Amino acid sequence: MVFSNLFFLYLFLPANIILYFTARKNRTRNLIMVSFSLVFYAWGEPVWVFLLIATAFFNWLLALRMERYREAQEGQRARYALAAAVILDLSLLVLFKYTDFLYENVNALFGTSFTGPGLVLPIGISFYTFQIISYMADVYRKDVEAQPDFLKFLMYVTMYHQLVAGPIVRYQWIAQEIDHREVDPGEVWQGLCRFCVGLCKKVVVANAAGKLAGQYLDGELSRLTTAGALFGILMFTLQIYYDFSAYSDMAIGMGRIFGFHYMENFNYPYIARSVTDFWRRWHISLSSFFRDYVYIPLGGKYQNQLRNISIVWLLTGLWHGASWNFVLWGAWYGALLILEKKVLLARLEKLPAAAGWAWSFLTVLVGWSIFYFTDFSRLAVFLPILLGGRLTSDPGLWVTVQNNLFWMVLAAVFCAPVLPWIKARVDAYAVEEKQQAAVVALQAAGCLLLVMVSTAYLVGQSYNPFLYFRF
């Protein structure tokens, strides 16, 4: 099940909200949330819900055991419990996500013909695995207490708002809200508005951009012009941002409806003035996970920084997919970040902001090209074309641009922090109760319009993927 689905929008989510707020006790609400989350997860792949529950149960037990060891000053046993949990979680991730990839590479290297198991990748396993690992590490480090109630821990792991595509939510961020939540009408309203904005971003912008990207990037590359290659990768650049940030918006919005506050996952990454700045703004929950649980424990910037950056970006690439293009994508960004830290950042700070933005955006375009093409032979054809290898006229492209110019300009504009700018001015204006009521009425009309437009698009739309489901 996906959020941009008519069944989800008009049956599943309303039913969840009604039952949740009808219940009086938090434990009943927890049970309702877990039940809806398991149904949501099992909707397309029922068998993997048992893997999810079993993984949560064994980690819950190991965390309780680890905490007892820590309290008894048995540090060695606590480390063993942590190691057992991490090995279990990563083994399952490797089994389902990378086994066939390993078979393919063994066959290519040794000329063998072994057949991989062909396991179907459980949706969201990369996200919930990292979420569980962060919990286990935090319990080990005494940053949080182990959750004694399995229902509450299962709710933390399975909440459908962020289960299958993030953001990666750490237990310590919502521990108090898991144990106790108050209904705040203002928070519920803001959550609904955030959800509507995310829905429109996904259905209206991301899907349209994805269709256009496919037209130019999935066809016969021998016919592609430089202008067409640039247009296609720009459309993918819009698609992946609006698709993933839309999912995060909807997840954060639904979290607020039910009393949870998830971290922001995007901070307008396309206005970044360096690659370093870009990765502080893109998929923040993943970047911060690797920083806090891999980079800093390895020594951070104080011990073997180049090695630490290389390891982090090898893992970042592999996390995104079992394919060599993702390894190359991780190496691309690892090399750029090392280059910036050692040479470029000090120079970029002295240049006009436009120069830093141009550097960041051009490197991101090349990065998304590597990310998009899992076939190296197609990537090897595409990159020279993109970089000016076929500067011929493309009349059909101009027609396409004219037909889509209005929404593309709006999409580009809203990649900058326009909405926060508008909100700040509205908040400064709405100081009296009458003005605040007018703002709420305007918000309600806007949200209703966004839902109506999104519904109209969904009724006649067959192209409706969520890119990050595959990770």
C-alpha positions in Angstrom: 0.0 0.0 0.0 1.2 3.5 -0.8 0.1 6.9 0.6 -0.9 8.2 -2.8 -3.6 5.6 -3.2 -7.4 6.3 -3.2 -8.0 3.3 -0.8 -5.4 4.7 1.6 -6.7 8.3 1.4 -10.4 7.7 1.7 -10.7 4.4 3.7 -7.5 3.3 5.5 -6.3 6.6 6.9 -9.7 8.0 7.9 -10.5 4.6 9.6 -7.2 4.8 11.5 -7.8 8.3 12.7 -11.4 7.7 13.8 -10.6 4.5 15.8 -7.4 6.1 17.2 -9.2 9.2 18.6 -12.2 7.3 19.7 -10.0 5.2 22.1 -9.4 6.8 25.4 -6.4 5.0 26.7 -2.9 5.2 25.3 -2.5 1.4 25.4 -5.6 1.0 23.3 -4.3 3.6 20.9 -1.0 1.8 20.7 -2.8 -1.5 19.8 -4.8 0.3 17.1 -1.6 1.8 15.7 0.2 -1.5 15.6 -2.7 -3.3 14.0 -3.1 -0.7 11.3 0.7 -0.7 10.7 0.8 -4.5 10.3 -2.1 -4.5 7.9 -0.5 -1.7 5.9 2.8 -3.6 5.7 1.1 -6.9 4.9 -1.1 -5.4 2.2 1.2 -6.3 -0.6 3.5 -8.9 0.9 1.8 -10.7 3.8 4.6 -13.2 4.4 7.2 -10.6 5.3 5.1 -9.2 8.2 6.2 -12.3 10.2 9.9 -11.5 9.5 9.3 -7.9 10.7 7.6 -9.1 14.0 10.3 -11.7 14.6 13.1 -9.2 14.1 11.5 -6.8 16.4 10.9 -9.5 19.1 14.5 -10.8 19.1 15.9 -7.2 19.2 13.6 -6.3 22.1 14.8 -9.3 24.1 18.4 -8.6 23.4 18.0 -5.0 24.4 16.5 -6.0 27.7 19.3 -8.5 28.3 21.9 -5.9 27.3 20.5 -3.4 29.8 20.7 -5.9 32.6 24.3 -6.6 31.7 25.1 -2.9 31.7 23.5 -2.5 35.2 25.4 -5.5 36.5 28.7 -4.0 35.2 29.1 -6.9 32.8 30.4 -4.8 29.9 31.7 -7.8 27.9 28.3 -9.6 27.9 26.6 -6.3 27.0 28.9 -6.0 24.0 28.1 -9.6 23.0 24.4 -8.8 23.1 24.9 -5.7 21.0 27.0 -7.7 18.5 24.4 -10.5 18.3 21.7 -7.9 17.5 23.7 -6.1 14.9 24.9 -9.4 13.3 21.3 -10.7 13.2 19.9 -7.4 11.7 22.6 -7.0 9.1 22.6 -10.7 8.2 18.9 -10.5 7.3 19.6 -7.3 5.3 22.4 -8.9 3.4 20.4 -12.1 2.8 17.5 -10.4 1.2 19.2 -7.5 -0.4 22.6 -8.6 -1.5 22.7 -12.4 -2.0 21.8 -12.4 -5.6 24.3 -9.5 -6.2 27.0 -11.7 -4.6 26.1 -14.7 -6.8 26.3 -12.5 -9.9 29.7 -11.2 -9.1 31.1 -14.6 -8.2 29.8 -15.9 -11.5 31.4 -13.0 -13.4 34.7 -13.3 -11.6 35.2 -17.1 -11.8 33.1 -18.0 -14.8 30.7 -20.1 -12.7 27.0 -20.4 -13.2 25.6 -20.5 -9.7 22.0 -19.5 -9.3 21.0 -17.1 -6.6 17.9 -17.8 -4.4 16.0 -15.0 -6.0 14.5 -13.7 -2.8 12.0 -10.9 -2.9 13.2 -7.8 -1.1 10.9 -7.1 1.9 9.7 -3.5 1.5 11.4 -1.0 3.8 14.0 -3.5 5.2 16.8 -1.0 4.8 14.9 1.6 6.8 13.7 -0.5 9.7 17.0 -2.4 10.0 18.8 0.9 10.6 16.1 2.1 12.9 16.5 -1.0 15.1 20.3 -0.8 15.1 20.1 2.8 16.3 17.9 1.7 19.2 20.3 -1.1 20.2 23.3 1.1 20.0 21.6 3.8 22.1 20.5 1.3 24.7 24.1 0.0 24.9 25.5 3.5 25.2 22.8 4.3 27.9 21.4 7.1 25.8 17.9 5.5 26.4 16.4 2.9 28.6 15.3 -0.4 27.0 11.6 -0.4 26.3 10.1 -3.1 28.7 6.7 -3.3 26.8 6.9 -5.2 23.6 3.8 -3.6 22.2 5.3 -0.2 22.5 8.6 -1.4 20.9 6.7 -3.1 18.1 4.8 0.2 17.6 8.1 2.1 17.3 9.4 -0.4 14.7 6.3 -0.8 12.7 4.5 2.6 12.5 3.4 2.7 8.9 4.0 6.5 8.6 7.7 6.0 8.2 8.2 2.2 8.1 8.8 1.6 4.4 10.6 4.8 3.3 11.7 6.8 6.3 12.6 9.1 7.7 14.8 6.8 9.9 13.4 7.6 13.4 15.5 7.0 16.4 13.8 5.7 19.5 15.4 8.4 21.7 13.6 11.1 19.7 10.1 9.8 20.4 10.6 7.7 23.5 8.4 10.0 25.7 5.7 10.2 23.0 5.6 6.4 22.8 4.9 6.2 26.6 2.6 9.2 26.7 0.9 11.4 24.1 -1.6 14.2 24.4 -4.1 15.1 21.7 -3.3 18.6 20.4 -5.9 19.9 17.9 -3.3 22.4 16.6 -0.8 19.7 16.0 -3.4 17.5 14.3 -4.3 20.4 12.0 -0.7 21.1 11.1 -0.2 17.4 10.4 -3.1 17.3 8.1 -1.9 20.3 6.2 1.6 18.8 5.9 0.2 15.6 4.6 -1.8 17.4 1.9 1.2 19.3 0.7 3.2 16.1 0.5 0.4 14.3 -1.4 0.2 17.1 -4.0 4.0 17.1 -4.4 4.0 13.4 -5.1 1.0 13.1 -7.3 1.1 16.3 -9.3 4.9 17.0 -9.6 6.9 13.8 -9.0 4.8 11.6 -11.2 4.8 14.1 -14.0 8.5 14.6 -13.8 9.1 10.8 -13.6 7.1 10.3 -16.8 9.2 12.9 -18.7 12.4 11.5 -17.3 11.5 8.0 -18.5 10.8 9.3 -22.0 14.3 10.7 -22.4 16.4 8.4 -20.3 14.8 5.0 -20.9 14.7 5.1 -24.7 17.4 4.5 -27.4 20.3 6.6 -26.3 21.9 6.8 -29.7 19.1 9.2 -30.7 19.4 11.4 -27.6 20.8 14.9 -27.9 22.7 16.8 -25.2 19.7 19.0 -24.6 17.5 15.9 -24.3 19.9 14.3 -21.9 20.0 17.4 -19.8 16.3 17.7 -19.8 15.8 14.0 -18.9 18.2 14.2 -15.9 16.7 17.5 -14.7 13.3 15.8 -14.7 14.7 12.9 -12.7 16.3 15.4 -10.4 12.9 16.9 -9.8 11.2 13.5 -9.5 13.5 12.0 -6.9 13.4 15.1 -4.7 9.6 15.6 -4.9 8.9 11.9 -4.6 11.1 11.3 -1.6 10.5 14.6 0.2 6.8 14.2 -0.4 6.9 10.8 1.3 8.7 12.4 4.2 6.2 15.3 4.3 3.3 12.8 4.5 5.1 10.7 7.1 5.9 13.7 9.3 2.4 15.0 8.8 0.8 11.7 9.9 3.2 11.5 12.8 2.0 14.8 14.1 -1.7 13.8 13.7 -1.1 10.9 16.0 1.2 12.7 18.5 4.7 11.9 17.2 7.3 14.4 16.1 9.7 13.0 13.4 12.8 14.9 12.4 12.9 16.8 9.1 14.4 14.7 6.4 15.0 17.5 3.7 16.1 21.1 4.0 15.9 22.4 0.4 19.0 20.5 -0.8 19.0 22.0 -4.3 20.0 25.4 -2.9 23.2 24.0 -1.4 26.4 25.8 -2.2 28.7 22.8 -1.8 28.4 19.0 -1.9 29.0 19.0 1.9 26.1 21.4 2.3 24.0 19.2 0.0 24.4 16.2 2.2 23.5 18.2 5.3 20.2 18.9 3.5 19.4 15.6 1.7 18.0 12.6 3.5 19.1 14.0 6.8 18.0 11.0 8.8 20.3 8.7 6.8 23.3 11.1 6.8 23.0 11.6 10.5 22.7 7.8 11.1 26.0 7.2 9.3 27.6 10.1 11.0 26.6 9.1 14.5 26.9 5.3 14.3 29.7 4.8 11.7 31.8 7.9 11.0 32.2 9.2 14.6 32.8 5.7 16.2 35.5 5.1 13.5 37.3 8.3 14.6 35.5 11.0 12.7 37.7 13.8 11.5 40.3 13.2 14.2 41.6 9.7 13.2 41.9 8.5 9.6 39.3 10.9 8.3 39.9 9.9 4.6 39.4 6.2 5.5 36.3 7.0 7.5 34.7 9.0 4.7 35.5 6.3 2.3 33.9 3.6 4.5 30.8 5.7 5.1 30.2 6.4 1.4 30.9 2.8 0.4 28.1 1.8 2.9 25.9 4.7 1.7 26.1 3.5 -1.9 25.5 -0.1 -1.0 22.6 0.8 1.3 20.8 2.3 -1.7 21.0 -0.9 -3.8 22.7 -4.1 -4.7 24.3 -2.8 -7.9 27.7 -1.5 -8.9 26.3 1.8 -10.0 25.3 2.6 -6.4 28.9 1.7 -5.3 30.2 4.1 -8.0 27.6 6.7 -6.8 28.9 6.4 -3.2 32.5 6.7 -4.5 31.6 9.8 -6.5 30.3 11.6 -3.4 33.0 10.2 -1.1 35.7 11.6 -3.5 33.9 15.0 -3.8 33.5 15.3 -0.1 37.2 14.5 0.5 38.1 17.0 -2.3 36.0 19.7 -0.6 37.3 19.1 2.9 41.0 19.1 1.7 40.9 21.7 -1.0 37.7 23.3 -2.2 35.6 24.4 0.7 37.8 27.3 1.8 37.9 28.5 -1.8 34.1 28.1 -2.4 33.4 30.3 0.6 35.3 33.2 -1.0 33.4 32.9 -4.3 30.0 34.4 -5.1 27.1 32.2 -3.9 26.1 31.5 -7.5 29.4 29.8 -8.1 29.1 27.5 -5.1 25.5 26.7 -6.2 26.6 25.9 -9.8 29.4 23.6 -8.5 27.0 21.8 -6.2 24.2 21.4 -8.7 26.4 20.2 -11.5 28.0 17.5 -9.4 24.5 16.5 -8.2 23.3 16.1 -11.9 26.2 13.8 -12.6 25.5 12.0 -9.3 21.9 11.4 -10.3 23.0 10.1 -13.7 25.1 7.5 -12.0 22.2 6.7 -9.6 19.7 6.3 -12.4 21.6 4.0 -14.8 22.1 0.6 -13.2 23.5 -0.6 -16.6 27.1 0.7 -16.9 27.0 0.4 -20.7 24.1 2.9 -20.8 25.8 5.1 -18.3 28.9 5.2 -20.4 26.9 6.3 -23.4 24.8 8.8 -21.5 27.5 10.8 -19.6 29.4 11.9 -22.8 26.1 13.0 -24.3 25.2 14.9 -21.2 28.5 16.7 -21.1 28.2 18.0 -24.6 28.8 15.1 -26.9 25.8 15.6 -29.1 25.0 19.3 -29.6 22.3 19.0 -32.3 18.9 20.5 -32.5 16.0 18.8 -30.8 12.6 20.3 -32.0 10.6 17.7 -30.1 12.2 18.7 -26.9 11.1 22.4 -27.3 7.5 21.3 -27.8 7.7 19.2 -24.6 9.1 22.1 -22.6 6.4 24.4 -23.9 3.7 22.0 -22.9 5.0 21.5 -19.4 6.6 24.9 -18.7 4.2 26.2 -16.1 4.4 23.3 -13.6 8.2 22.9 -14.2 8.8 26.6 -13.3 6.7 26.2 -10.2 8.5 23.0 -9.2 11.8 24.7 -9.6 10.7 27.7 -7.6 9.5 25.5 -4.7 12.8 23.7 -4.5 13.8 26.9 -2.7 12.4 27.8 0.8 9.4 29.8 -0.6 6.8 28.2 1.7 8.7 29.0 4.9 9.1 32.6 3.6 5.4 32.9 3.0 4.6 31.3 6.4 6.8 33.7 8.3 5.0 36.6 6.7 1.6 35.2 7.4 2.6 34.5 11.0 3.8 38.1 11.4 0.4 39.3 10.0 -1.9 37.0 11.9 -1.5 38.4 15.4 -5.1 38.9 16.2 -7.7 36.2 16.7 -9.8 37.3 13.7 -6.7 37.3 11.5 -5.7 33.9 12.7 -9.2 32.5 11.9 -8.9 33.9 8.4 -5.5 32.2 8.0 -7.0 28.8 9.2 -9.9 29.2 6.7 -7.4 29.9 3.9 -5.3 26.9 4.9 -8.4 24.7 4.9 -9.4 25.9 1.4 -5.9 25.3 0.2 -5.7 21.8 1.7 -9.1 20.9 0.2 -8.0 22.2 -3.2 -4.7 20.1 -3.0 -6.6 17.0 -2.1 -9.2 17.5 -4.9 -6.5 18.1 -7.5 -4.5 15.1 -6.2 -7.6 12.9 -6.3 -8.4 14.0 -9.9 -4.8 13.0 -10.9 -5.0 9.7 -9.1 -8.3 8.7 -10.7 -6.9 8.8 -14.2 -3.2 8.0 -13.5 -1.6 4.6 -13.9 2.0 5.8 -13.3 2.4 6.2 -9.5 5.6 4.7 -8.2 7.4 5.5 -4.9 11.1 5.4 -5.8 12.4 4.7 -2.3 10.2 1.7 -1.7 12.9 -0.4 -3.4 15.5 0.6 -0.8 
